């Protein structure tokens, strides 16, 4: 069963959604549905991992020990 909802999105986000919808020949609803399913399956941990990666690379640019660089290279932040 599906339910219709109304929401307000950023104009640029809607533009990208429409472009992807056209490119993939899919409805915007299908793309949003898939995106939300992925978000709820992966949960907030995914965001935490991405923020940690940004913090590690940006807070100490070019000053990471080799051991830390190897650890980050092995970690699959976007596939957890």
C-alpha positions as CSV (number, residue, x, y, z in Angstrom):
1,X,0.0,0.0,0.0
2,X,1.3,3.4,-0.9
3,X,0.5,6.8,0.7
4,X,0.8,10.2,-1.0
5,X,2.7,12.8,1.0
6,X,3.6,16.4,0.4
7,X,7.0,17.9,1.2
8,X,9.2,20.9,0.4
9,X,12.6,20.3,-1.1
10,X,15.5,22.5,-2.0
11,X,15.2,23.7,-5.6
12,X,18.6,22.4,-6.6
13,X,17.8,19.0,-5.1
14,X,14.5,18.8,-7.1
15,X,16.5,19.7,-10.3
16,X,18.9,16.9,-9.7
17,X,16.1,14.5,-8.9
18,X,14.3,15.4,-12.2
19,X,17.5,15.0,-14.2
20,X,18.2,11.6,-12.7
21,X,14.5,10.6,-13.3
22,X,14.8,11.4,-16.9
23,X,18.3,9.9,-17.3
24,X,17.2,6.6,-15.7
25,X,13.6,6.6,-17.2
26,X,12.2,6.2,-13.7
27,X,9.7,8.2,-11.7
28,X,10.9,10.6,-9.1
29,X,8.8,8.7,-6.6
30,X,10.7,5.5,-7.3
31,X,14.0,7.2,-6.8
32,X,12.9,8.8,-3.6
33,X,11.5,5.5,-2.4
34,X,14.8,3.7,-3.1
35,X,16.8,6.5,-1.4
36,X,14.7,6.4,1.7
37,X,14.9,2.6,1.9
38,X,18.7,2.8,1.7
39,X,18.8,5.5,4.4
40,X,16.7,3.5,6.8
41,X,18.6,0.2,6.1
42,X,22.0,1.8,6.7
43,X,20.9,4.2,9.4
44,X,22.7,7.1,10.9
45,X,25.9,5.2,11.4
46,X,26.7,5.8,7.7
47,X,26.7,9.5,8.3
48,X,28.9,9.2,11.3
49,X,31.5,7.2,9.3
50,X,31.5,9.9,6.5
51,X,31.9,12.7,9.0
52,X,34.8,10.8,10.7
53,X,36.5,10.4,7.3
54,X,36.2,14.1,6.6
55,X,37.5,14.9,10.0
56,X,40.5,12.6,9.7
57,X,41.5,14.0,6.3
58,X,40.7,17.6,6.8
59,X,41.7,18.3,10.4
60,X,45.3,17.2,10.0
61,X,46.0,17.6,6.3
62,X,49.2,15.9,5.2
63,X,50.0,15.2,8.8
64,X,48.5,11.7,9.3
65,X,50.8,8.9,10.4
66,X,51.3,6.1,7.9
67,X,49.4,3.7,10.2
68,X,46.3,6.0,10.2
69,X,46.4,6.4,6.4
70,X,46.5,2.6,5.9
71,X,43.6,2.2,8.4
72,X,41.5,4.7,6.4
73,X,42.4,3.2,3.1
74,X,41.3,-0.3,4.2
75,X,38.0,1.0,5.8
76,X,35.1,0.9,3.3
77,X,33.2,3.9,4.7
78,X,30.6,4.0,1.9
79,X,29.8,0.3,1.9
80,X,29.0,-0.3,5.5
